[in-house]
Amino acid sequence: MVSYFYLFCFIFACVLSMQYVYKWNEHYNEHVTLLFMIVPLANYGFWDLSVAKNIEQAVLANKITKTSHTEKVCRTLKIQQCRQ
């Protein structure tokens, strides 16, 4: 049941990202563009973790999920709360 929720979130985030790319113009903020690319990646990692059948697949899914939440992303987006 939870895996269906993660799958729905992943598909919805992909649809919104495709819509953003379709309507993208040069005047949009690059931080918002980066967020629209990171959120589907994180949702994919959560979904892949929820359907993992073995430990190797779970570790890979965990790496995908953690990649989208690293300190680099926080520094790129200039988010102060991540530095605490």
N, C-alpha and C positions, 0 to 999 in steps of 0.2 A: 504494500500500500504506500509506504513512504517512497519507494523507488518511482512510483508513478507521479508523485508530487515533484520529485527532483527532475524527472523527465519533462513534465509540463513546464517547470520553471526554465529548464534549458531551452526547450523549443520556443517558449514565449520570449526569452531573452534574445535568441537568434533572430526571431521575426522582428523584434524591435530594432536590433542592430542592423538588419538588412534595410529596414525602413529608414533608419538614420543615414546609412550609406547612400541610399537612393536620393535622399533630400539634402545630402551634405553639400555645403558651400564653403568657400574659403574663409568666410567670416566667423565660422563656429570656433569655439575655444578648443584647443588641442587637448586639454584635460578632460573635457566631456567626451571627446572622441576616444581617448584612451580608456575611459570608463566603459563606454559602449563596447569595446573590444575585450575588456577583462572580465566583465560579468558573465558572458556566455562561457568563457573558459573555466571560471570558478564553478558555475553550475554544472558543466560537464564533469568536472572532477568529483563533485558531490554525488552526481548520479552514478558515475562509474564506481565510486566507492560503495554505494548502496547495493549494486548488483554484482560485486566482486565474488567470484567463486573460490578463489584460492588466495594465499597470502601474497604472492607475487603481484597479482592484479590489484590487490588492495594497496600495496605499497606504491605501485605506479600511480594509482588514482590519488593517493594521498600526496604524492609529489606534485601532481598536476594542480591539486587544490591549493597546496601551500605556495606554489609558484605565483599564483594570482594574488596572494596576500603578503608578499614579502616587504621588507623595509624599503627596497628600491622603488616599489610602486608608491609607497607613502611619500618618499622623498620626491619622486617625480610629480606627484599630485600636490605636494607641499601641504600634507595633512599633519597637523601638529599633534593630534591625539595618538598617532602611531609611535611617536618618539618617547612616550612616557614609559 
